[in-house]
Amino acid sequence: MELKGLDEFKKRLNRMTENAKRIEGEHSVSYVDLFNDSFIMKNTFLDTSEEFFNRLNLEVGESIAKASEEELDIFAQSVSNFESWKELRGKAVSEYTLRKIIE
């Protein structure tokens, strides 16, 4: 029985290694993928990504580049416990990367 468990562990580890290789380097990821409902519910005071984008006064997926860094920092502080947009976005990137590795 232990060997079966070990074999399964090895398979999962190999799959995670392959997934990590696939996401290595630079990639474009949409804000919709980064700030999905699961992330929003876990890391902000909001319930949905739609609410998140509405509070940003943007359509879902519209360019966040329209807003200034100061505006984004104020927004991040108002909807989360993060001090800056950079911190909030960094957490979203980290969680996205982890999801891609373990899927």
C-alpha positions, 0 to 999 in steps of 0.5 A, spaced: 500 500 500 505 504 501 508 503 494 502 505 491 501 512 495 509 513 493 507 512 486 502 517 486 506 522 490 511 521 484 506 522 479 503 528 482 510 531 483 512 530 476 506 533 473 507 539 478 514 540 475 512 540 468 507 545 470 512 549 473 517 548 467 511 551 462 510 557 466 517 559 467 519 566 464 514 571 462 507 571 460 501 575 459 495 574 464 489 578 464 486 581 470 480 577 470 484 571 471 488 574 476 483 577 480 478 571 480 472 570 484 476 566 489 481 570 490 477 576 491 473 573 496 479 570 500 483 577 499 478 583 499 472 585 503 468 584 496 465 578 494 466 578 486 471 580 481 465 583 478 464 588 484 472 589 484 472 591 477 466 595 478 469 599 484 475 600 480 470 604 475 472 599 469 469 594 465 471 587 467 477 586 463 478 593 461 485 596 462 487 598 469 493 602 466 487 607 465 488 609 473 494 612 476 498 608 481 496 613 487 488 611 485 490 604 485 493 604 492 487 608 495 483 602 492 487 597 494 487 600 501 479 601 501 478 593 499 483 589 502 488 589 508 494 591 503 497 597 503 498 598 496 496 596 489 503 592 488 502 588 494 495 586 492 497 585 485 503 581 487 499 576 491 494 575 485 500 573 481 503 568 487 496 565 487 495 564 480 502 561 479 501 556 485 494 554 481 498 553 475 503 549 478 498 544 482 493 544 477 
